[in-house]
Amino acid sequence: MSEKGVVKAHTTEVFEKNLAARAQTVVNRGGARSSKSYSLAQLLIMKLNNEENKVIGICRKTMPALRMTAYRLFIDLLKEYGRYSTEYHNKSENRYDWGKNRVYFFSIDDPEKIRSTEFNYIWMEEAAEFTFDDYMTLKLRLSGKTTSNERNQIFLSFNPSDSNSWIRTKLLQMDDVEEIHSTYKDNPFLPKDYIKTIEKLKEQDKTYHKIYALGEWGFLENKIYTNYQVITDMDYDRFQGGETIYGLDFGFNNPTVLVEIKIGKEDAFIRQKIYDTGLTTPEIIAKMEARVVDRRKFIFADSEDPKTIEEIYRAGFNIIPAEKGQDSVRNGIDIVKRFKLKLSNDSPDAIKEIENYCWKKDKNGNLIDEPVKFNDHAMDAIRYAIAGYYSKVMKNQNEWVFARI
């Protein structure tokens, strides 16, 4: 087997730079879809393949977020390379065994896992979510046994959306730290449509372009929603009031998103159910069949795809096209702002979107009543659902009612 082994195909320059990095801490600062996460997953798989007696930790701030992102990416790549076996995947302990090597998937709120394990390699995905103390705690566990020509390392990956981050103000000022900067141009496998989306950010918002296209440090201002909080998945499940509705935004190169919302008079409890790219209509329907408990519930969907809406309707779902037109986005946002939004922590993509959802600025820096059109798929789905349900069902001569339409 070659040096890269199972990951010899589809690697990028970002992978090569991480492979060559010799610092103890390797910081991957990059724009959207620059291949940093994919490359780190490939790198750790290569190390599993070519090294022995290694313990690897892959973590995010919370376990639900980890399961939806780096955990899934890593397991999917093992399957793609033909190296996955259910026999070696201990799902109850979030562990994967590979010969004499072992991979742990954990969150920073699992202190026992951190205290009881000595790691050779650690990957902190979405590292900006962590604190400096979190980083130091993990670094102290970077104490697994090595040979004379090996070195234990900790890798960080993130979008630089906060120029006041501890990563910039503290970590990058320390010794034995190497930074790898990347942009979408470092990923030759991106679809052309997505590249156009990234490059159009320059016309929409300078800060978004700086962060997500150029991978440079920025600070997002003028956030659209401040009326939200992240709750546990158990708190989401406990809420029994109101009505359950769904919002659906279609995509292909961009993700197709389905959100489930338990909506009451003042609160809207939100959980993402689908957030996947490359889905055909039959695949969307199959996922909805598995994740929509009651097909009679309202599903408010992107009206720009009537053919898909009709096919989903014929599959037995109560799907309704969302109203669009002049000022529909702004009016819909105004309706969403009337509710206290509570996002379940097993909805990492929706959480990331809402944290970065901002108003546009014109060339003179003046605010425009229009959101930046980037990474807003869950935001659209949430708006379709809440605004649609409020306008069509809940609002009746200024009274709140729950009535079928």
MILO-786036 format. One record per residue (C-alpha): residue in one letter; y negated, x, z; residue number from 1. Coordinates in Angstrom, 2 decimals. Each point is the difference from the previous one (the first is absolute). Layout:
<sites>
res yy xx zz n
A Y X Z NUM $
...
</sites>
This chain:
<sites>
res yy xx zz n
M 0.00 0.00 0.00 1 $
S -3.46 1.30 -0.90 2 $
E -2.70 0.95 2.49 3 $
K -1.49 -3.49 -0.13 4 $
G 3.45 -1.55 -0.03 5 $
V -0.08 -3.76 -0.08 6 $
V -3.76 -0.12 -0.51 7 $
K -0.20 2.25 -3.06 8 $
A -1.31 -2.86 -2.19 9 $
H -3.33 -1.80 0.23 10 $
T -1.75 2.46 2.29 11 $
T -3.74 0.65 -0.12 12 $
E -2.33 2.88 0.78 13 $
V -0.50 -1.57 3.43 14 $
F 3.71 0.48 0.70 15 $
E -0.20 3.65 -1.10 16 $
K -2.99 0.69 2.24 17 $
N 1.74 -1.49 3.04 18 $
L 3.14 1.95 -0.81 19 $
A -2.03 3.23 -0.12 20 $
A -2.06 -0.76 3.14 21 $
R 0.68 2.37 2.90 22 $
A -2.40 -1.26 2.67 23 $
Q 1.43 -1.81 2.99 24 $
T -2.19 -3.03 -0.70 25 $
V -0.37 -1.19 -3.60 26 $
V -2.68 -2.65 -0.58 27 $
N 0.37 -2.11 -3.14 28 $
R -3.39 -1.60 -0.66 29 $
G 0.01 -2.04 -3.17 30 $
G -1.18 -2.96 -1.99 31 $
A 2.02 -3.07 -0.86 32 $
R 3.35 0.60 -1.71 33 $
S -0.43 3.77 -0.07 34 $
S 3.77 0.38 0.70 35 $
K -0.51 1.47 3.48 36 $
S 2.39 -2.37 1.82 37 $
Y 2.57 0.06 -2.78 38 $
S -0.16 3.80 -0.14 39 $
L 0.49 0.39 3.75 40 $
A 3.01 -2.30 -0.06 41 $
Q 1.44 2.09 -2.84 42 $
L -0.73 3.23 1.87 43 $
L 1.82 -1.15 3.13 44 $
I 3.00 -1.15 -2.04 45 $
M 0.09 3.42 -1.66 46 $
K -0.01 1.67 3.42 47 $
L 2.86 -2.23 1.12 48 $
N 1.92 1.03 -3.07 49 $
N -0.65 3.75 0.21 50 $
E -0.23 0.71 3.74 51 $
E 2.28 -0.49 2.99 52 $
N -0.38 -1.05 3.64 53 $
K -3.39 -1.57 -0.59 54 $
V -1.58 -2.94 1.81 55 $
I -2.69 -1.90 -1.91 56 $
G -2.38 -2.62 1.37 57 $
I -1.78 -2.54 -2.20 58 $
C -2.56 -2.11 1.84 59 $
R -2.90 -2.41 -0.12 60 $
K -2.10 -1.47 2.76 61 $
T 2.23 -3.09 0.23 62 $
M 3.62 -0.61 -0.95 63 $
P -0.62 -3.17 -2.07 64 $
A -2.46 1.93 -2.18 65 $
L 2.43 2.92 -0.31 66 $
R 2.85 -2.27 -1.10 67 $
M -2.10 -1.40 -2.83 68 $
T -1.22 3.37 -1.29 69 $
A 1.35 3.53 0.57 70 $
Y 3.33 -1.17 1.43 71 $
R 0.66 -2.20 -3.03 72 $
L -1.25 2.66 -2.42 73 $
F 2.30 2.64 1.47 74 $
I 3.09 -2.23 -0.08 75 $
D -0.81 -1.22 -3.52 76 $
L -0.23 3.58 -1.22 77 $
L 3.36 0.85 1.58 78 $
K 1.48 -2.94 -1.92 79 $
E -1.71 1.09 -3.22 80 $
Y 1.46 3.50 0.37 81 $
G 3.47 -1.35 0.77 82 $
R -0.02 1.47 3.50 83 $
Y -0.18 -3.14 2.11 84 $
S 2.95 -1.32 2.00 85 $
T 0.01 -2.88 2.48 86 $
E 2.50 2.06 2.00 87 $
Y -2.70 2.54 0.83 88 $
H -2.85 -2.46 0.55 89 $
N -0.19 -1.09 3.64 90 $
K -2.41 -2.91 -0.34 91 $
S 0.08 -0.94 3.68 92 $
E -1.27 3.49 0.93 93 $
N -2.17 0.42 -3.14 94 $
R 1.84 3.19 -0.88 95 $
Y 1.59 1.54 -3.08 96 $
D 2.60 2.78 0.23 97 $
W 0.48 2.50 -2.81 98 $
G 2.75 2.51 0.78 99 $
K -1.27 2.10 2.89 100 $
N -3.53 -1.35 -0.49 101 $
R -1.59 -3.10 1.49 102 $
V -3.05 -2.14 -0.84 103 $
Y -1.71 -2.17 2.61 104 $
F -2.39 -2.80 -0.92 105 $
F -2.27 -0.82 2.91 106 $
S -3.43 -1.19 1.07 107 $
I -2.37 1.70 2.40 108 $
D 0.46 -2.90 2.43 109 $
D 3.63 1.06 0.48 110 $
P -0.54 2.80 2.55 111 $
E 3.69 0.48 0.81 112 $
K 0.78 0.93 -3.59 113 $
I -2.80 2.56 0.03 114 $
R 0.77 1.52 3.40 115 $
S 3.73 0.29 -0.55 116 $
T 0.03 1.64 -3.43 117 $
E -0.83 3.46 -1.30 118 $
F -1.10 -0.18 -3.61 119 $
N -0.08 2.52 -2.84 120 $
Y -2.15 -2.14 -2.27 121 $
I -2.22 -2.99 0.72 122 $
W -1.77 -2.22 -2.51 123 $
M -2.93 -2.09 1.29 124 $
E -0.54 -2.68 -2.65 125 $
E -3.45 -1.67 0.01 126 $
A -1.02 2.71 2.43 127 $
A -3.52 -1.38 0.47 128 $
E 1.56 -2.82 2.04 129 $
F 1.01 2.51 2.66 130 $
T -2.20 1.65 2.62 131 $
F -0.46 3.70 0.58 132 $
D 2.05 -0.38 3.20 133 $
D 2.79 -1.58 -2.03 134 $
Y -0.03 2.98 -2.32 135 $
M 0.12 2.48 2.90 136 $
T 2.89 -1.92 1.59 137 $
L 1.97 0.22 -3.23 138 $
K -0.86 3.63 -0.58 139 $
L 1.43 0.90 3.42 140 $
R 3.35 -1.40 -1.14 141 $
L 0.02 2.27 -3.05 142 $
S 2.51 2.26 1.75 143 $
G 3.28 -0.28 -1.90 144 $
K 2.07 3.13 -0.55 145 $
T -0.76 2.04 -3.12 146 $
T 1.17 3.13 -1.74 147 $
S -2.22 3.07 -0.36 148 $
N -1.31 -1.02 -3.45 149 $
E -0.66 -3.65 0.87 150 $
R -2.84 -1.76 1.72 151 $
N -0.38 -3.38 1.64 152 $
Q -2.77 -2.09 -1.57 153 $
I -1.88 -3.25 0.45 154 $
F -1.33 -1.82 -3.08 155 $
L -2.78 -2.59 -0.05 156 $
S -0.88 -2.39 -2.84 157 $
F -2.94 -2.42 -0.22 158 $
N -2.99 -1.32 -1.95 159 $
P -3.26 1.51 1.33 160 $
S -1.81 -3.29 0.68 161 $
D -1.70 1.13 3.23 162 $
S -2.07 3.18 -0.13 163 $
N -0.17 -0.07 3.81 164 $
S 3.79 0.24 0.30 165 $
W 1.50 2.49 2.47 166 $
I 1.87 1.48 -2.95 167 $
R -3.26 1.17 -1.53 168 $
T -1.99 0.76 3.17 169 $
K 2.77 1.65 2.07 170 $
L 3.25 0.72 -1.79 171 $
L -1.38 1.65 -3.12 172 $
Q -2.06 2.32 2.20 173 $
M 3.14 1.38 1.67 174 $
D 2.06 3.05 -0.93 175 $
D 3.33 -0.18 -1.82 176 $
V -1.00 -3.16 -1.88 177 $
E 0.17 -0.33 -3.77 178 $
E -1.60 -2.82 -1.96 179 $
I 1.35 -1.33 -3.29 180 $
H -2.44 -2.18 -1.89 181 $
S 1.26 -2.36 -2.71 182 $
T -1.20 -2.79 -2.29 183 $
Y 1.55 -2.45 -2.42 184 $
K -0.29 2.73 -2.66 185 $
D 2.72 1.93 1.85 186 $
N 2.46 -2.84 -0.67 187 $
P 1.12 0.04 -3.66 188 $
F 2.25 -3.03 0.54 189 $
L -2.76 -2.56 0.61 190 $
P -0.24 -2.95 -2.42 191 $
K -3.07 0.07 -2.24 192 $
D -1.20 -3.35 1.33 193 $
Y -0.08 1.34 3.55 194 $
I -1.90 3.09 -1.15 195 $
K -2.60 -2.29 -1.57 196 $
T -0.27 -1.92 3.28 197 $
I -0.58 3.22 1.94 198 $
E -2.59 1.31 -2.46 199 $
K -1.91 -3.31 -0.02 200 $
L -0.77 0.53 3.68 201 $
K -2.84 2.27 -1.10 202 $
E -1.74 -3.07 -1.44 203 $
Q 0.68 -2.17 3.05 204 $
D -0.67 2.06 3.11 205 $
K -0.77 3.69 0.45 206 $
T 1.70 0.25 3.38 207 $
Y 3.21 -1.65 -1.20 208 $
H 0.01 2.34 -3.00 209 $
K -0.55 2.98 2.25 210 $
I 2.87 -0.91 2.34 211 $
Y 2.62 -1.57 -2.25 212 $
A -0.64 1.72 -3.33 213 $
L -1.24 3.43 1.06 214 $
G 1.81 0.22 3.34 215 $
E -3.20 1.16 1.69 216 $
W -1.17 -0.89 3.49 217 $
G -2.04 -3.18 0.23 218 $
F -0.89 -2.79 2.37 219 $
L 0.51 -3.63 -0.97 220 $
E -2.92 -2.22 0.94 221 $
N -0.75 -3.67 -0.45 222 $
K 3.49 -1.21 0.78 223 $
I 0.53 -3.62 -0.96 224 $
Y 2.21 -1.11 2.87 225 $
T -0.61 0.87 3.63 226 $
N 1.64 -3.18 1.29 227 $
Y 3.52 1.43 0.23 228 $
Q 2.38 1.70 2.36 229 $
V 3.49 1.46 -0.32 230 $
I 2.66 -1.68 2.13 231 $
T 3.68 0.68 0.60 232 $
D 2.61 -1.65 -2.17 233 $
M 1.26 -1.76 3.14 234 $
D -3.43 -1.52 0.63 235 $
Y 0.04 -1.25 -3.58 236 $
D 3.40 -1.62 0.48 237 $
R -1.06 -1.63 3.27 238 $
F -2.89 -1.92 -1.56 239 $
Q 1.21 -3.54 -0.66 240 $
G -3.24 -1.86 -0.68 241 $
G -1.58 -1.13 -3.23 242 $
E 1.60 0.03 -3.44 243 $
T 1.86 2.71 -1.94 244 $
I -1.42 0.76 -3.44 245 $
Y 0.32 2.84 -2.51 246 $
G -2.27 1.98 -2.30 247 $
L 1.32 1.70 -3.14 248 $
D -1.71 2.61 -2.18 249 $
F 1.77 1.18 -3.15 250 $
G 0.24 3.55 -1.26 251 $
F 2.29 2.44 -1.76 252 $
N -1.48 3.51 0.05 253 $
N -1.99 -1.35 2.92 254 $
P 2.08 -1.66 2.72 255 $
T 1.03 -3.61 0.06 256 $
V -0.91 -1.24 3.49 257 $
L 1.23 -3.00 1.97 258 $
V -1.50 -0.66 3.44 259 $
E 1.15 -2.57 2.52 260 $
I -2.73 -1.55 2.15 261 $
K 0.29 -2.19 3.06 262 $
I -3.36 -1.72 -0.01 263 $
G -1.62 -1.98 2.79 264 $
K -3.51 -1.25 0.73 265 $
E -1.35 3.44 0.88 266 $
D 2.80 2.50 -0.54 267 $
A 1.92 1.23 -3.01 268 $
F 3.12 2.05 0.76 269 $
I 0.88 2.11 -3.05 270 $
R 3.15 1.87 -1.04 271 $
Q 0.72 1.64 -3.34 272 $
K 3.33 -1.10 -1.49 273 $
I -0.11 1.77 -3.37 274 $
Y -2.03 3.05 -1.03 275 $
D 1.80 1.59 -2.95 276 $
T -0.86 1.37 -3.44 277 $
G 1.99 -0.46 -3.19 278 $
L 1.29 -3.48 0.79 279 $
T 0.99 -2.36 -2.82 280 $
T -0.27 -3.76 0.50 281 $
P 3.74 -0.42 0.76 282 $
E -0.29 2.79 2.57 283 $
I -3.03 -1.66 1.60 284 $
I 1.91 -3.28 0.22 285 $
A 3.05 1.74 1.50 286 $
K -2.13 1.63 2.69 287 $
M -1.77 -3.29 0.72 288 $
E 3.36 -1.76 0.36 289 $
A 0.91 2.54 2.69 290 $
R -3.36 0.01 1.80 291 $
V -1.48 -3.50 -0.24 292 $
V 1.85 -2.10 2.56 293 $
D -1.29 -3.40 -1.15 294 $
R -0.76 -0.43 -3.71 295 $
R -2.02 -3.14 0.75 296 $
K -2.73 2.10 1.63 297 $
F -3.15 0.57 -2.02 298 $
I -0.13 3.20 -2.04 299 $
F -3.48 0.68 -1.41 300 $
A 0.31 2.42 -2.90 301 $
D -2.07 2.04 -2.43 302 $
S -0.95 -2.53 -2.68 303 $
E -0.34 2.64 -2.74 304 $
D 3.77 -0.05 -0.55 305 $
P 0.87 -3.66 -0.75 306 $
K 3.34 0.85 -1.64 307 $
T 1.29 1.73 3.14 308 $
I -1.33 -2.81 2.17 309 $
E 1.88 -2.55 -2.11 310 $
E 3.25 1.99 0.22 311 $
I -0.32 0.28 3.78 312 $
Y -0.74 -3.73 0.20 313 $
R 3.14 -0.77 -2.05 314 $
A 1.95 2.14 2.47 315 $
G -0.89 -2.58 2.64 316 $
F -3.05 1.46 1.76 317 $
N -3.12 -2.02 0.86 318 $
I -2.32 2.40 -1.82 319 $
I -3.63 -0.83 -0.77 320 $
P -2.46 2.00 -2.16 321 $
A -2.92 1.34 2.02 322 $
E -3.41 -1.23 -1.09 323 $
K -2.06 2.60 -1.83 324 $
G -3.46 -0.07 -1.44 325 $
Q -3.56 0.99 0.72 326 $
D -0.44 1.08 3.63 327 $
S 3.63 -0.86 0.82 328 $
V 0.66 3.47 1.44 329 $
R -3.10 0.02 2.17 330 $
N 0.55 -3.60 1.12 331 $
G 3.63 0.73 0.75 332 $
I -0.94 3.03 2.09 333 $
D -2.49 -2.14 1.93 334 $
I 2.81 -2.44 0.84 335 $
V 2.37 2.80 1.08 336 $
K -2.73 1.33 2.30 337 $
R 0.05 -3.27 1.96 338 $
F 3.43 0.89 1.38 339 $
K 1.21 2.61 2.45 340 $
L 2.39 2.01 -2.15 341 $
K 3.05 1.38 1.80 342 $
L 2.11 2.33 -2.12 343 $
S 3.55 0.73 1.09 344 $
N 0.60 3.74 0.37 345 $
D 2.94 -0.20 -2.41 346 $
S -2.56 -0.55 -2.79 347 $
P -1.20 3.58 -0.59 348 $
D -1.32 -0.50 -3.53 349 $
A -2.01 -3.09 0.93 350 $
I -1.39 1.83 3.05 351 $
K -1.03 2.99 -2.08 352 $
E -1.67 -2.27 -2.53 353 $
I -2.02 -1.96 2.56 354 $
E -1.16 3.22 1.67 355 $
N -1.37 1.23 -3.33 356 $
Y -1.25 -3.24 -1.55 357 $
C -3.73 0.46 -0.67 358 $
W -2.94 -1.45 -1.89 359 $
K -1.18 1.75 -3.14 360 $
K -3.26 1.91 -0.26 361 $
D -2.13 0.32 -3.09 362 $
K -1.25 3.32 -1.35 363 $
N -2.92 -0.15 2.43 364 $
G 2.23 -0.51 3.02 365 $
N -0.78 -3.69 0.40 366 $
L 2.79 -2.37 1.05 367 $
I 1.46 -2.40 -2.56 368 $
D 1.73 -3.27 0.97 369 $
E 3.21 1.19 -1.62 370 $
P 2.93 2.00 1.46 371 $
V 1.04 3.35 -1.40 372 $
K 2.90 -0.87 -2.31 373 $
F 2.58 2.48 1.26 374 $
N 3.00 -0.30 2.32 375 $
D -0.89 -3.64 0.66 376 $
H 3.23 -1.76 -0.93 377 $
A 0.86 -1.22 3.50 378 $
M -3.67 -0.89 0.50 379 $
D 0.14 -2.21 -3.10 380 $
A 3.25 -1.63 1.16 381 $
I -1.47 -0.71 3.45 382 $
R -3.15 -1.46 -1.55 383 $
Y 1.97 -2.22 -2.41 384 $
A 2.02 -1.41 2.90 385 $
I -2.66 -0.53 2.66 386 $
A -2.80 -1.15 -2.31 387 $
G 2.37 -2.19 -2.00 388 $
Y 1.53 -1.65 3.03 389 $
Y -3.36 -0.49 1.70 390 $
S -1.59 -1.56 -3.07 391 $
K 2.91 -2.19 -1.08 392 $
V 1.64 -0.98 3.28 393 $
M -1.83 0.85 3.22 394 $
K -3.51 -1.03 -0.92 395 $
N -0.44 -3.76 -0.20 396 $
Q -3.50 -1.25 0.76 397 $
N -0.44 2.91 2.43 398 $
E 3.18 -0.93 1.86 399 $
W 3.07 2.21 0.31 400 $
V 3.09 -1.72 -1.30 401 $
F 3.49 1.07 -1.03 402 $
A 0.86 -2.13 -2.98 403 $
R 2.15 0.56 -3.06 404 $
I -1.68 0.04 -3.39 405 $
</sites>
